[in-house]
Amino acid sequence: MRVLVAYSSKYGATRGIADRVGERLTELGHEVDIERCDDVEYPEGFDAFVIGSAAYMGKWRKEARRFVRHNADLLAGRPTWLFSSGPLGTDRVDKDGNDVLVAAAPKDFEEFEERIHPRGTMVFFGALDVDKLRGPDRIVSWMPENDALPEGDFRDWDAVDGWTAAIDAELATSAA
């Protein structure tokens, strides 16, 4: 099956997740292209889609939102999965007992559920390298209230691999 893994990544952590998903799907026998959302020219040529974006302030990046909205009819008619990255740290539950990954789901997922009916959505932990930050992001990282912002790579590769295996299993079922 020909699969497009499209992503929007500001500092590279989401691209890393997209690359991992694409590599695993390739190993599982699919023909996979991995492209930035803004670089996809012919989405009609794909049988299935995995689309991911970093989330900031509860929203996907503009390029990913635009890609889904522009291609909504196509995506609604083909197997599609969505992922987001962003929460930092390793704690799955916050101080109030809420699941951090559930709370970090971008608001866009609700809209896309109605428009394209994805087969699944997932939120993965992200990564933060303060030295890579630029512009307003760099200034925000210096603010005293952000001292608790954990720096490091918190991506859970086992979770990414497990989710990708589930996508492969569903693709195998739909191709049969």
N, C-alpha and C positions, 0 to 999 in steps of 0.2 A: 504494500500500500504506500502511496506517495503522501508524505506528511510534511507540513510546514510547521516549523517551530519559529514563531515570530515573537520578538521581544522589544521592550523599551527599557533601557538601563542608563542611569545617569553616571554612575561611577564604576560599573562593571560587575557588581555582585549578581544582579539579575541576569546579565549576559552569561555569567558562569553557570547559573542554574539552567538556562536555556541550552547552553552547550552540552551540559551533562544529560539533559533529557534527550537531546538530539543524538548524542553518541550512543546512549543506551538503546534508543529505538532503532538505530542503525545496526547495532550488534544483534538486535532481535529480528532482523531481516527486513526492515522497512527502508524505503528510499526517502531520505530526509534532507530537507534544506533548512538551514538555520539563518534567519535574516532579521535585521532590524525592521520594525514595523514600517518605518518610512521608506525602506528600500524594496519592499515587496511590489513587484510590477504586475504579476499575473496570478493572483490567488486562485483563479478558476482552474488552474492546472493541478490542484492538490485534492486528494481524497479526504484528508482529515487535517485538523489544525490543533496546535497547542500554542496558546498565546499567553505571554507573561509580561508583567511590568512591575517596576518598583512602585511602591505606594508612598505618597507624602501627604500628610495632613488628611488621611482617609480617602485619597483619590489616586487612581492610576495616573501615570504620566500621560500628557496630552496626546502623544503619538499613538499610544496603544488604544486610548479611548476613540480617537479618530479612525483608526484601522477597523475596530469592531463595528462602529456605527456605519462607516462607509460600506462595509462588506456584510452587513447584518443578514441580508436575505441569503447570501451564499453560505455563511456560517450556520444559519438556522437549518439548512438542508443537509449539512454534513457533520460527521462526528467532530465535536469541538470541546476542548478543555481549556480552562483558564487558571493561571496561577499568579500569585502576587508575592513579592518579597518585601521585607522591611523591618519587622520587629527585631530588636537587638537584645542579646542576652541569651540565657539558656533556661530561664524559668518559664515553665509552661503555664503557670498560674500566677496571677498578680496578687497583690496584698489583700484584695477583696474576694479572692477565690474564683475570679473569672479566668477562663481560658484565654491566654494572650493571643494565640493565633486566630481564634474566632473573633475576638475583639478587633484585631487588626485587618479583618477582611475589608477591602475598599468598598465604599458605598456604590461604586460602579457595578459590582457583582449583582446587586438587586436589579438594576436596570437591564443588565445583560441576561439575567435569568429570564426575564419577560420577553426580551427581543430575540435571543438566539437559542435559548434552552440548552446551555452547555451540558455535556454529559457529566462534568464534574468541575469543581473549583477547589483550589488549594492555596493556603498561605504558608510560606516558608520563612524561617528566620533569615535575616540578611547579614550584611557585614558592614563595618564602618572602619575606615582608615582615615583619621582626621587629617593626615598629611595630603590626602587627595582632594579634600574639600576645597571649593573655590567660590568666589563671590559671596552672596548673602549666606550660603550654607556655612562658610568658614566663620563668618561673624557670629552666627547663631551658636556655633560650637564653643565659642569663647564666653558666652553668657553664663553667669553664675548658676542660674537654675538648670543649666544643662550639664553641670559637672558630673551628674550621675549617668550620663549617656555612655553606655559601655562601648569600648572600642575593641574591635577584633572581628574574626570571621566566625559567625554563629550558624552558618548554613549546615543543615543536617543532611548529609549526602545519603544516608540510609533512607531517610524519609523521601528524598527526591527519587532514589532508585525504586523504592516500593511503589510510589505513585506512578512512575513510568511503567513498571511491570503491570500495574492494574490497567493502564491505558492500552498497553500491548494486548492484554487478555481480552479487553473489550473490542479492540480492533479485529482480533482474530474471530470473535463471535460474529461481528457485523459483516465480515468478509465471507463467512461460511454460507 
